[in-house]
């Protein structure tokens, strides 16, 4: 009963808050009801790699734009995705929140969710207790984020059977106003929980329309934070230094070249055997585009990238590890170091040709991509190379897609993608390939009725993910605690995802008042992943397992190996809806999902599937939209965690659900000055991030945290220099 009373108090407080805000904003709202709404629609690149509004896309797509980032005031990448349906973000092997790992629709790790930064794949992987795939992206550098759920995202590259997350950094053309040649901004933010500071500076310049450049630097640091129980979380402090540089050249009509660099130098601690961790990551990108209105056959993009990620750890305390070959103890002194590096190089190119055949309008996109991962682990004493083996993996693919429109009521998308891979290391040389189809049909069957703005679509899509270096080559003895063997598996076969989706898009203007708007996307999906790769435990007493007995007093009679499971089934529902009338805006996001692993009898719950949740937001704009105030309520269902692998010891527990209340406000008296306040976890709720709890971490998230930010901007107007290169506008 206590839990229900607390939930009622939270709901009651939020309702009172919303009512008070409504009363306070009522007068301003009455004056602005006629305003044309400009807050709903964003143009984005969607799964077909053509521009359209996210609400018009025949896929489950979410976009986080600049106005949303200003409300969220994200300190970390995790903050960007607050409330987004079936997108869960965890932290990997530490409490610092310096890096993030992504889960879409219950799928994560080893490239199942593809993360792209300005066209570059972020493939870094480090195997340990917890998530294996981590990215380090600074929110202050980001202009927009697009999320595509499910294997319909496979035009973005190989392996993304869960989905893709595309980060776009700031560009000079977005930062500069039309009449400015030079502009800059300085931002500072203070956070009360953990005494955290963030400072960021951005500068941009352009010469006519032929050249522009932008640079950004951000530094953030914080001490250990307190959870909702008022307990200090040790080793949660961090400091981060990041930088961005991007230049765009337009040498001729329709041609554009973009060169970019993003760098990070992050430092944090990992607990257990305490490690001082440093990450140095540099991402280099180049992109060429060509398109002109008078040539519909060519809309070309060619991009290349190189990512160099180097993570080093220094032991803060002496410890004993095991020799991975003999199992005998090895003394690791304080100050011992180990290093994990991954270099990823790749390219992506595609073209869209637009033409008509009778009444049918076609947008045919065709292209290909290639990347190579080179992983190296150097640990002279601690044996980290056991579960982080060195090796090389190459993946490549080609695709063709035809997006067909008939009249204004029928849209059909048909696509084929061919994938292949090669993996080498430790005497293993594997390769395979496959063709994956996609078919989507969208209709607007109610054009002459009140439901004329409703679009219904259905999709069948397949995706393909090749085994990773770690999954294939991991071998040796567990290096600490208890000793048991990890077994390599060169016989792993790629995963194949087969997804059905049924979705509804709604786009309606002038619903309750002139100038207002309503947008909604709702999707039901069912995903079967055949040959799903997961870590399982084998018994040495099973003669078919190939599991040896380790004759050491500190060993246990099991072996660990990545194996193909027969089938994993995941299905669920996603909803995003927003209403905006200029002076008031409201949104609702929700997700419900279940997952089962059919490698056991009976089928067991899939541990990586997050709990159901719903998030609501209510906000008001006043004083000619200079002042914005609002609040958010997120409700997360109770969820079950435990070890559902074939380990004979089954441990599981029910974790209570929770509710979070956040408040936000911003005031921009003019275009050059802005103040933001965000109050997170107002009622100091003690809760854990599901991905961390499911991995066995006892770490709880931050309790109440107040963020105060100020941004100062300046710009210089000016005419183009008389002797500059000829200006071209694509």
HELIX and SHEET records of a PDB file:
HELIX    1   1 UNK A    2  UNK A   32  1                                  31    
HELIX    2   2 UNK A   54  UNK A   56  5                                   3    
HELIX    3   3 UNK A   66  UNK A   72  1                                   7    
HELIX    4   4 UNK A   77  UNK A   80  1                                   4    
HELIX    5   5 UNK A  139  UNK A  141  5                                   3    
HELIX    6   6 UNK A  151  UNK A  156  5                                   6    
HELIX    7   7 UNK A  172  UNK A  175  1                                   4    
HELIX    8   8 UNK A  384  UNK A  386  5                                   3    
HELIX    9   9 UNK A  469  UNK A  473  1                                   5    
HELIX   10  10 UNK A  690  UNK A  694  1                                   5    
SHEET    1   A 2 UNK A  43  UNK A  45  0                                        
SHEET    2   A 2 UNK A  51  UNK A  53 -1                                        
SHEET    1   B 5 UNK A  61  UNK A  64  0                                        
SHEET    2   B 5 UNK A 142  UNK A 149 -1                                        
SHEET    3   B 5 UNK A 163  UNK A 169 -1                                        
SHEET    4   B 5 UNK A 113  UNK A 117  1                                        
SHEET    5   B 5 UNK A 120  UNK A 121 -1                                        
SHEET    1   C 3 UNK A  87  UNK A  90  0                                        
SHEET    2   C 3 UNK A 101  UNK A 104 -1                                        
SHEET    3   C 3 UNK A 107  UNK A 108 -1                                        
SHEET    1   D25 UNK A 476  UNK A 477  0                                        
SHEET    2   D25 UNK A 483  UNK A 487 -1                                        
SHEET    3   D25 UNK A 555  UNK A 580  1                                        
SHEET    4   D25 UNK A 517  UNK A 538 -1                                        
SHEET    5   D25 UNK A 495  UNK A 509 -1                                        
SHEET    6   D25 UNK A 454  UNK A 465 -1                                        
SHEET    7   D25 UNK A 428  UNK A 443 -1                                        
SHEET    8   D25 UNK A 410  UNK A 425 -1                                        
SHEET    9   D25 UNK A 391  UNK A 406 -1                                        
SHEET   10   D25 UNK A 360  UNK A 378 -1                                        
SHEET   11   D25 UNK A 337  UNK A 357 -1                                        
SHEET   12   D25 UNK A 295  UNK A 315 -1                                        
SHEET   13   D25 UNK A 275  UNK A 292 -1                                        
SHEET   14   D25 UNK A 255  UNK A 270 -1                                        
SHEET   15   D25 UNK A 238  UNK A 249 -1                                        
SHEET   16   D25 UNK A 211  UNK A 222 -1                                        
SHEET   17   D25 UNK A 196  UNK A 207 -1                                        
SHEET   18   D25 UNK A 180  UNK A 191 -1                                        
SHEET   19   D25 UNK A 705  UNK A 717 -1                                        
SHEET   20   D25 UNK A 673  UNK A 680 -1                                        
SHEET   21   D25 UNK A 658  UNK A 670 -1                                        
SHEET   22   D25 UNK A 627  UNK A 636 -1                                        
SHEET   23   D25 UNK A 613  UNK A 622 -1                                        
SHEET   24   D25 UNK A 584  UNK A 597 -1                                        
SHEET   25   D25 UNK A 604  UNK A 605 -1                                        
SHEET    1   E 2 UNK A 319  UNK A 322  0                                        
SHEET    2   E 2 UNK A 329  UNK A 332 -1                                        
SHEET    1   F 2 UNK A 639  UNK A 642  0                                        
SHEET    2   F 2 UNK A 652  UNK A 655 -1                                        
END                                                                             
